[in-house]
Amino acid sequence: MATFELQYPAALLLPLLLPILLRVRRQRREKIPFPAVGPHLAGLRPGFWRANYEAILFSMAFVSLCLALANPGYSRRTVEEFIESKWIFLALDLSGSMKRLVSPESPETLGDLALDGLESFIDLRRADDYIGLVAFSSYARLLSPLTFDKQLLKNKLELVRSRNQSRIYRELGAGGGTNASEAVWLALSAFFSMLPEDSRLTVEQIAGLRQFLLSEPGTLLDIPRRLHQAGLGRGMAVILFTDGRIEPTLRTHIRSGRMPNLVNLITLMKAIGVHFYIIAVGGEIDDAVEQAMTPAYGEKPIGRIFVTSRSLDRDQIEAVYQEIDVLEANRNLSRVTFQPRWTRPWFSLLGLVLLVAHLTMRCLPAYRRL
């Protein structure tokens, strides 16, 4: 489908001045007109083109320059079909409770079982999906930014397996808390950093947003307009795996007021459209968090809470991630692009050619007038 537009439509009014210009031009020129001849000399009378070529070429050149000024544009509309690329952050609880054995007969810990589920989920995703990793206990650490390199993600997961005893595994495993809210905020911050430069938040906006997240649950939300306009939530999700109690704030940190409030984080994700999934081993979820996850009447769900028993096995965790994979299926999308083709250079060139032709013909003896 083609579209037509004018860059400066008002320039099309200029050709209305052409009759006035022709009249002024005719009056200012001092010339001897072609003499009248009798019928017997009718063959010497000039033809229409020879008698009027100057006015014709001048008019055509003037109209061409007016069109060049108006700059008509011919755009071609192209529809491109493509598969949606998802941006997903995986947040994994690595607190001390994740070190408990799955069963007395197995040396595998609950954390190792969770890592197996993460690896299976990574294998399920498309090659063009961007996936990031966050691990947390009393504090959160970014294991991997958003990337489509699945091998890199698996290498990062190997660092936090119990058998490797890496430094980051020991540091996170020493923490006794379940700071899920900080992990979610870290994932959202990574999403914010991926925004185009003209859509990124200012320092004052980030400070105001952080202040909102630190306040009591249910505080009125003031989302910067840039986040709404950036379309941040399109195809973005955060998946949280934990076996600890998920609360709006950790009770030991309520006085300090330095932790993001999980209820307010959920409200923020609702406002910008980021999906949120919670995998809770043992089902210890605060009522305020559960209520925040429940969609209001006529509202689209932000995500889902998966409650599992504490006797979790590999089949159960893989089934949960397979269901999340279905919920976050890549959609078939279409992109409409317009390729403008401006005609100003062509009309300018045409006007110049007509002016040169006009001057050249005036110099020819056959067209010269006294």
N, C-alpha and C positions, 0 to 999 in steps of 0.2 A: 504494500500500500504506500503510495507516494503522497507527500504533503508539500504545500507551497506556502511560502511566507516572504514578507518584505521586511528588510532591516529598518528602513526609513520610509514608511508609506507616504509621508507628507511630500516627499520629493516628486511624486507623481502629479502634483498640482503644477509643477513648473512648466510642463508643455502647454498649459493654458496661456502662457505668456508668448508663445511662438507667433501668433498672428500680429501682436503688437511689435515684436522684434522685426518681423519681416517688413512691416509697414515703415518703421523708422529707418530700417536699412535701405529701403527703396527710396525714401525721401532724401537721405543724406548723400546718396551716390549721385554724382554729377556725370551724366553720360548722355551720349547721343543715341536715341532709340533707333531700332531698325527702321529704315525708311519704308514708307508705304509704296508698294509697287502695283502696277496695273496688272490686268489679267494676262497680258502677253508676256509678262516677266514673272509669272507666278512660280516658276521653277526656282527663282532666286530667293523666294521668301523662306526664312529659317523655319525648321520644324519645331515641334513642341519641346523636345528635349534640349535642343540648342538654345531655344529662347528662354527656357526656365530651369536649366540644370543648376544654376547657382542657388536658387531658392530651394530646389529639391535636396541638393546635397547638404546645404546649411541646415535645413529642417531635420534631415535624417541624423546628422551629426549631433544636433542639439538634443533630439529625443534619445539618442544612444547615451549621451552623457547624463541625462536625467535618470535613465534607467540604471546606469552605473552608480549614481548617487543613491537611488532607492535600494539597490543591491537585492534583487529577487533571489530567493534561495529555494532550491529544489532538494528536499530531504527524502531519503529512502528509509522506510520503516522495515526493520529486520527483527524477526522473532526467533530467539535462540532457545532451544530446549536443553535443560541440563538437570543434573541430580543435585539436590541440596547437600551442602557440606556442613556437617554438624561441628560445633565447638563444645566439648564436654570436659569438665573437670572432675576427677575422681579423688575424693577425700577419704583417707583411711585412718582409722583409729589405731595407734600403736602404743597405747598406754600399757601399764604393767599388767592389767587384766587380760590383755590379748596374748600373754605368754602362757596361759593355762593350756594344758594338753587337751586335745579333742577327746581322747579316750585313754584309759590306763594302758592299753595295749599298743598305742601309737605314739611315736615321738613327735608327731606333728602338732604344732600349736594352732590356736584359733587364728592368730595372725597369718600363719602360713596358709591356712585354708582360705582366708580372705584374699590373700595375694593370688592364689590359684584362680579364684573367681574373677579377680581383676584382669588377669592374663587372658582368661577365656572371653571376657567382655571385649578386650582390645582386639582379639582375633576376629570377633563378630563384626566389628565396625568396618566401614568402607575405607579404602586406601586414602581418600581425600578428606577424611574426617580429622579434625585437630583435637588432640587429647592432651590434657595436662594432669599432673599428679601432685597432691598435697598430702602430707602425713602430719598427724597431730597427736599430742597427749595433753600436757598442761600448756603447751604452746604449739604453734603450727610452723611447718617448714615446707617450702616449695621444693619438691623433688625434681619436677620437670615442668618447664613452661609449655604452652600449647605447641604441639608438634604432630606431624603425620608420620614420623619415623617410629614404627611399631617396635623395632628392635631396640632403639634407644629407650623406649618406655619400659620394655622388659628388663633391660640392663639396670635401670633405676630401681625397679621392683626387687631385683636380686640384692640390692644393697640393704634392704630392710627385712630380709629373711633371717630367721633366728640362727640358722646354721652358719651364716657368714659373719655375724657379730661385728658388723661395721660400726664406725664411730657414730653415725647418725642413728643407727638402730639402738645403740646403747644410750645415747642422749635422750631419745624419745621414749625408750622403754623405762627410763628412770622416772619419768613424770607420772604422777598418780592421778592427774585430773583428766577430764574429757572436755577439752576446749574446742567443741565443735563449731561454735560461732566464729571464733577467730579463723578456723580453717575455711569456712564458707566465705568470710570476708576477704581472705587472701585470694580465693578463687575468683571472686567478683572483681577484685582489684586487677587481677591478670586480664580479665575481660576488658576492663576500662582502659588498660594500657594498649590494647589492640585497636582502639578507636582511631579513626583518621585524625590528623593534627587539628583540623578545624572543629572537631567534635569533642576534643579532650577537655576535661574539667580543669578549671583554674584552681590554684592553691586555696583560695577562699571557699570555692564550692566544695572541694574535698573536705575541708575543715568543717563546713556546715553539715555535710552529709555524715561525717564521722560523729559529730556531736549528736545528731539525731539517732544514730545507731547505739550510742552509749546511754541514751535516756531510757525511761521506763517503757515497758511493753505497751503498745497501743498509742504511742505518741503520734500526733498528726505529722504526716509526711510531706516534705517539700522537695520534690525531685527536680533537679536542674533541667531546664528545657533541653539542653544539649543531649541528655540521655534519652529523652523521648524522641528527639529528631534523628538520633543516630541509628535507631532500629536495632538496639543492642540485643534484644531478646530473641531475635530470629534464629532459630536452630541452636540455641545455647542452653546448657543444662549443667547442674551440679549434682553429683551422686555422692552421698555421705554414707559411709559404713562405720558403725560403732557398736560396741557392746556395753557402753556406759550410759548413764542416765542423761537424756537430752533435756536441758532446762533453758529457759530464756537467758539466765545468767548463772554462773557458778556461784554457789552460796558463799564460798570462801573469798570471792572477789567482788561481792556486791558493794562493799564499802568503798573500795578503790575506784569503782566506776570506770575502769579502763578496758573492760571487755565489751565487744559489740553484743547487742541484745539480739538473740536469735529470732524472736518474734518480729522485731523491727527489720531484721534482714529478710525474713520471709515476705514482709510487707513491701520491702524494696524490690524484691525479685518479682512479686506480683505486678508492681507498677511498671517495670521495664520489660516483663515478659520472659524472664529466665526461668526455666523449669528446675524443680528441686525434688530430688528423690532421697528418702531416708531408709536405710536398711538397719533396723534396730534388732540386735541379737538379744533376746530376753524381753523385748517389748517395754522397756522402761522409758516412756516418753511423757514429758510434762503435759498437763492438760492445755496450758496456754499455747504450746507449740502445736499440739494436735488440732486445736481450734483454729489457729492461724493457717494451717494447711488445708482446712476444710473450705471449699469454695462457697461463696454466698449464692443466693438464688440468682440464676441467670449468669453467673460468672464462670469462666472456664477454669478448670482445675490447674493449679500451678504444678502439680506433680502427684506423688503418692508416697505413703508410708508402708514399708514392708516389715511386718513384725514376724520374727522367727523365734523358735525355741532356742534355749541355750545349748541343747545338744545338736548343734548344726553340723551337717556333713557336706561333702563336696557336691553331691547331686542337688541339694537344696539351694546352696548359694549359686550354683550355675543356673538353676531354674529361675531364680530371682533376676539375675543379670540378663538372661534371655528375654524375660518379660519386659525389662527396661529397654532392651534393644528394640523390641517391637514397638513400645510406646514412643521411642525416639527414632522411628524409622525415617530414612531420608526421603523427602518428598520430591516429586517431579515438578520442577519449577520452569518458568519461562522468563527470559529477559528480553525486553523490548529496547532496541537501540535505534537512534536516528542518525544517519550520516548526511549532514548538510553539504550541499554543493552550491557555493555562492557564485554568482554570475558577474560580479563587478569587473573582474579582469577582462572578460570577454567583451562586455559592452564598452569598456574604456578603450580597448584595442579597436573595436569597430568604429567608435567615434573618431579616434585618431586617424584611422585609414580613410574615413570619409573626408576629414579636413584636409589631409594630404592630397586626396583625389580632387577636391575642390580647387585647391591652390594650383595643382598641376594643370588642370584643364583651363584655368584662366590664363596660363602662360602659353598655351598652344595657339598658333596663328589661326586655326580654323574656328576657335571659340573666343578669340579675343574681341573685346568690344572697345570702341573708341570712347 
